[in-house]
């Protein structure tokens, strides 16, 4: 198994995995499937680039099998 942080070019894969996770376990996340599905491609690209939240994808061979995300805040403000 390989786990790696997403990059901007991973946005479509992240979108597919995240939306599938939201359908599978809708109460486990801070956003609904409907809200996430309505996000633009540009929003998914920002998300995958880790500009506000960092995501990691888990792969079994080349098949994505899971993800984890972590938000971060700037406490210096």
C-alpha positions as CSV (number, residue, x, y, z in Angstrom):
1,X,0.0,0.0,0.0
2,X,1.2,3.5,-0.9
3,X,0.0,6.7,0.9
4,X,0.8,10.0,-0.6
5,X,-0.2,13.6,-0.3
6,X,-2.3,15.0,-3.2
7,X,-1.1,17.5,-5.6
8,X,-3.1,19.9,-7.9
9,X,-3.1,17.4,-10.8
10,X,-4.7,14.8,-8.5
11,X,-7.9,16.9,-8.2
12,X,-10.2,14.6,-10.3
13,X,-9.1,11.5,-8.4
14,X,-9.5,13.2,-5.1
15,X,-13.0,14.4,-6.2
16,X,-14.0,10.8,-7.1
17,X,-12.7,9.3,-3.9
18,X,-14.1,12.0,-1.7
19,X,-17.6,12.0,-3.2
20,X,-17.6,8.2,-2.9
21,X,-16.7,8.4,0.8
22,X,-19.4,11.0,1.4
23,X,-22.0,8.7,-0.2
24,X,-20.7,5.8,1.9
25,X,-20.5,7.5,5.3
26,X,-22.3,10.9,5.0
27,X,-22.2,11.7,8.8
28,X,-18.4,11.2,9.1
29,X,-17.5,14.4,7.4
30,X,-18.1,18.1,7.9
31,X,-19.7,18.6,4.5
32,X,-22.6,16.9,2.7
33,X,-22.3,15.0,-0.6
34,X,-24.6,17.6,-2.3
35,X,-22.3,20.5,-1.2
36,X,-19.1,18.8,-2.2
37,X,-20.6,17.6,-5.6
38,X,-21.5,21.2,-6.4
39,X,-17.9,22.5,-6.0
40,X,-16.3,23.7,-9.2
41,X,-13.2,22.1,-10.8
42,X,-11.2,25.1,-9.6
43,X,-12.3,24.4,-6.0
44,X,-11.2,20.8,-6.3
45,X,-7.9,21.8,-7.7
46,X,-7.3,24.1,-4.7
47,X,-8.3,21.3,-2.4
48,X,-5.9,18.8,-4.0
49,X,-3.1,21.3,-3.9
50,X,-3.4,21.5,-0.2
51,X,-3.8,25.3,0.1
52,X,-6.3,25.1,2.9
53,X,-6.7,21.4,3.7
54,X,-4.2,18.6,3.1
55,X,-5.3,15.3,1.7
56,X,-3.6,12.0,1.4
57,X,-4.7,9.2,-0.9
58,X,-4.1,5.5,-0.1
59,X,-3.4,3.1,-3.1
60,X,-3.4,-0.6,-3.3
61,X,-1.3,-1.1,-6.3
62,X,-2.6,1.6,-8.6
63,X,-6.2,1.4,-7.3
64,X,-7.2,4.2,-4.8
65,X,-8.7,2.7,-1.7
66,X,-9.0,5.6,0.8
67,X,-8.2,9.1,1.8
68,X,-7.6,11.2,4.9
69,X,-7.8,14.9,5.2
70,X,-6.6,17.4,7.7
71,X,-7.5,21.1,7.9
72,X,-5.1,23.6,9.3
73,X,-5.6,27.1,10.7
74,X,-3.3,30.1,10.9
75,X,-3.3,30.8,14.7
76,X,-0.9,33.8,14.2
77,X,-3.8,36.1,13.3
